[in-house]
Structure formats: C-alpha cells, structure tokens
Amino acid sequence: MAYVQELKRSLAAFGWSEGHNLEVTYRYAGGNPELARSLAKELVALQPDLIVGHTTPVAAGLHQATRTIPVIFISTTDPVAGGFVASLARPGGNMTDSSTTNTAWERNGSKSSKRLRPTRRGFH
C-alpha cells in the first residue's frame, strides 16, 4: 500500500504524524463491494475528519455512506460516470479523487501550503 505511505509522508510535511496528532484507521474490503459498503458505514460512524478510499467499490460505498465527511479516493475507474463527482475540474460535494487533489495542489502551489495548517479537528 504505497499510497498510504505517500499520504503519511505528505501529511508529515505539514506537521501531522501518526501517534501524535494523526490517527489512521485501516479497513480492507478485498474487492468485495458488499463488504466495502459495510466498512464505509463503519468508518463514517467513527466521524473522522477525512476518509481516504482506494478502488471504485470503496468509493461507491463511501459515496452512499456520507455526503458530509471529506473523502479522497484513489484508483477509481471513472469518478464522473460513477457519480462520485460532478466533474474532475470541479468535483463539488464531499468527494474528490487524488488526481484532482494533486492538480489543485500544483495549481495553487505555496498559497495552499501557507493556508493548510493542522489543528486538532482537521486542516485549516
């Protein structure tokens, strides 16, 4: 799960570290859409500040489970056709894919890094 390690490295650059001010909770659906939906509900019940999901079945489960908790998803086939986002350029709602996040980050550059600061409840 290289993307998890990359996410942790990226968050560490902004002062977030597991065991200090970051808690990471893992769930694994193994490609099972029914299990993905069940695990999505379980994660949403924990009321996290952010959920990161991997694969289309997981994104679909998260899309059904929450419209308020921010969700970043990775490795989905077509997030627009799946109904997870309105468009890649303007995702809308609470979900975005990692390529949209990366593009926005590159476009805004240091402005984003100056605004993005960790707090007890999330990024500000």
C-alpha positions as CSV (number, residue, x, y, z in Angstrom):
1,M,0.0,0.0,0.0
2,A,2.4,2.6,-1.3
3,Y,-0.2,5.3,-1.4
4,V,-0.7,5.0,2.3
5,Q,3.0,5.6,2.9
6,E,3.0,8.5,0.5
7,L,-0.1,10.0,2.2
8,K,1.7,9.8,5.6
9,R,4.8,11.4,4.1
10,S,2.8,14.3,2.6
11,L,0.9,14.9,5.9
12,A,4.1,14.8,7.9
13,A,5.4,17.7,5.7
14,F,2.5,19.7,7.3
15,G,3.1,18.6,10.8
16,W,0.8,15.6,11.0
17,S,2.3,12.4,12.4
18,E,0.6,9.2,13.4
19,G,0.5,8.7,17.2
20,H,1.0,12.5,17.8
21,N,-1.8,14.4,16.1
22,L,-3.0,11.9,13.4
23,E,-4.9,8.7,13.8
24,V,-5.1,6.3,10.9
25,T,-7.8,3.6,10.9
26,Y,-7.5,0.9,8.3
27,R,-10.2,-1.3,6.7
28,Y,-9.8,-3.7,3.8
29,A,-12.7,-4.8,1.6
30,G,-10.6,-7.1,-0.6
31,G,-12.6,-6.0,-3.7
32,N,-15.9,-7.1,-2.2
33,P,-18.5,-4.4,-2.9
34,E,-20.9,-5.5,-0.1
35,L,-18.1,-5.5,2.4
36,A,-16.9,-2.1,1.1
37,R,-20.4,-0.7,1.8
38,S,-20.4,-2.2,5.3
39,L,-16.9,-0.9,6.1
40,A,-17.8,2.5,4.7
41,K,-20.7,2.8,7.2
42,E,-18.4,1.7,10.0
43,L,-15.8,4.3,9.1
44,V,-18.4,7.1,8.8
45,A,-19.8,6.1,12.3
46,L,-16.3,6.9,13.7
47,Q,-16.9,10.5,12.5
48,P,-13.3,11.1,11.1
49,D,-12.2,14.4,9.8
50,L,-11.2,12.8,6.4
51,I,-11.6,9.4,4.7
52,V,-9.2,8.1,2.0
53,G,-10.5,5.2,0.0
54,H,-8.9,3.0,-2.6
55,T,-10.8,1.5,-5.6
56,T,-14.2,2.1,-7.2
57,P,-16.1,-0.3,-4.9
58,V,-14.8,1.5,-1.9
59,A,-15.5,5.0,-3.4
60,A,-19.1,3.8,-4.1
61,G,-19.6,2.6,-0.6
62,L,-18.3,5.9,0.8
63,H,-20.4,7.9,-1.6
64,Q,-23.5,6.0,-0.2
65,A,-22.4,6.3,3.4
66,T,-21.7,10.1,3.7
67,R,-22.3,13.4,2.0
68,T,-20.6,15.4,4.7
69,I,-17.2,13.9,5.6
70,P,-14.5,14.8,3.1
71,V,-13.4,11.8,1.0
72,I,-10.4,11.4,-1.2
73,F,-10.4,8.4,-3.4
74,I,-7.6,6.7,-5.3
75,S,-7.6,4.3,-8.3
76,T,-11.2,4.6,-9.4
77,T,-12.2,3.8,-13.0
78,D,-14.4,6.8,-13.8
79,P,-15.4,9.0,-10.9
80,V,-17.7,11.2,-13.1
81,A,-19.6,8.2,-14.6
82,G,-19.7,6.6,-11.1
83,G,-21.5,9.7,-9.8
84,F,-18.8,10.4,-7.2
85,V,-18.0,13.9,-8.6
86,A,-19.7,16.4,-10.9
87,S,-16.5,16.7,-13.0
88,L,-12.8,16.3,-12.5
89,A,-12.2,20.0,-12.8
90,R,-14.9,20.9,-10.2
91,P,-15.8,17.8,-8.1
92,G,-18.3,19.5,-5.9
93,G,-19.8,17.7,-2.9
94,N,-17.6,16.0,-0.3
95,M,-15.6,13.7,-2.6
96,T,-12.5,14.2,-4.8
97,D,-10.0,12.0,-6.5
98,S,-6.3,12.1,-5.8
99,S,-5.6,13.4,-9.3
100,T,-7.9,16.4,-8.8
101,T,-6.3,17.0,-5.4
102,N,-2.8,16.9,-6.9
103,T,-3.8,19.2,-9.8
104,A,-5.3,21.7,-7.4
105,W,-2.2,21.5,-5.2
106,E,0.1,22.1,-8.2
107,R,-2.0,25.0,-9.4
108,N,-2.1,26.8,-6.1
109,G,1.4,25.8,-5.0
110,S,2.7,27.6,-2.0
111,K,-0.5,29.5,-1.4
112,S,-2.1,26.2,-0.3
113,S,0.8,25.2,1.9
114,K,0.6,28.5,3.8
115,R,-3.2,28.1,4.3
116,L,-3.1,24.4,5.2
117,R,-2.3,24.0,8.9
118,P,-3.1,21.1,11.1
119,T,-5.4,21.5,14.1
120,R,-7.0,19.1,16.4
121,R,-10.1,18.7,14.2
122,G,-8.6,18.9,10.7
123,F,-6.8,21.1,8.2
124,H,-7.2,24.9,8.2
